[in-house]
């Protein structure tokens, strides 16, 4: 039974292909832009793990997760689509995968 539980935890764990380091005001700006992409985008803070997750309202799959201890934003999108939201919202938002 322990093996089955471990398997369930593995398949429920989101796999992110890359991460970007962002701190302080950059993360705040990223969140502001993330919410502007789609009115149904939401975040959840996991106090135990000190992670913030971004996902579409009603979805169980997160677009990204932010590790507050290491200042790492884990995601699976192109760097321009993720980091562009911080300083270049108008260009990065066109056709953005998280806006759909």
C-alpha positions in Angstrom: 0.0 0.0 0.0 2.9 2.3 0.7 4.1 2.0 -2.9 0.7 2.9 -4.3 0.6 6.1 -2.1 4.1 7.1 -3.3 3.0 6.5 -6.9 -0.1 8.7 -6.4 2.1 11.5 -4.9 4.4 11.3 -7.9 1.8 11.5 -10.5 0.1 14.4 -8.7 3.4 16.4 -8.5 3.8 19.0 -11.2 7.0 18.8 -13.2 8.5 22.2 -14.2 11.2 22.2 -16.8 13.1 25.4 -15.7 13.2 28.1 -13.1 14.0 31.7 -13.0 15.3 33.7 -10.0 13.2 36.7 -9.1 13.1 38.7 -5.9 11.0 41.2 -4.0 9.4 43.8 -6.3 10.0 41.6 -9.3 7.7 38.9 -7.8 5.1 41.5 -6.9 5.2 42.9 -10.5 5.0 39.4 -11.9 1.9 38.7 -9.8 0.2 41.9 -10.9 0.8 41.0 -14.5 -0.3 37.4 -14.0 -3.7 38.5 -12.7 -4.1 40.9 -15.6 -3.6 38.0 -18.1 -6.8 36.3 -17.2 -9.5 37.2 -14.6 -9.6 33.5 -13.5 -5.9 33.3 -12.6 -5.5 32.7 -8.9 -2.7 32.1 -6.4 -2.5 29.8 -3.4 0.2 30.1 -0.7 1.4 26.9 0.9 2.6 28.0 4.4 4.1 24.7 5.3 6.4 24.5 2.2 6.7 28.3 1.7 5.6 28.1 -1.9 3.1 30.2 -3.9 1.3 28.5 -6.8 -0.4 30.1 -9.7 -3.2 28.4 -11.5 -6.5 29.0 -13.3 -9.6 29.1 -11.0 -11.1 25.6 -10.9 -8.0 23.9 -12.1 -5.9 21.6 -10.0 -2.8 22.0 -12.2 -0.6 25.0 -11.4 1.1 27.1 -14.1 4.0 27.9 -11.9 5.3 27.7 -8.3 7.4 30.2 -6.5 9.9 29.1 -3.8 10.1 32.0 -1.3 13.2 30.6 0.4 15.3 30.4 -2.8 13.5 33.1 -4.8 12.9 30.6 -7.6 9.9 30.7 -10.0 9.5 27.2 -11.4 7.7 27.0 -14.7 7.6 25.3 -18.1 7.2 28.2 -20.5 9.6 30.3 -22.5 11.6 32.8 -20.4 10.2 35.7 -22.4 6.6 34.7 -21.5 7.5 34.4 -17.8 10.1 37.1 -17.2 8.6 39.4 -19.8 5.5 39.9 -17.5 7.7 41.8 -15.1 8.9 44.7 -17.4 7.3 44.1 -20.8 3.7 43.2 -20.2 2.3 44.4 -23.5 4.7 42.4 -25.6 4.8 39.3 -23.4 1.0 39.1 -23.0 0.3 38.7 -26.7 -0.6 35.1 -27.2 0.6 34.2 -23.7 -0.3 30.5 -22.8 -1.5 31.5 -19.3 -4.1 33.9 -20.7 -6.2 31.2 -22.4 
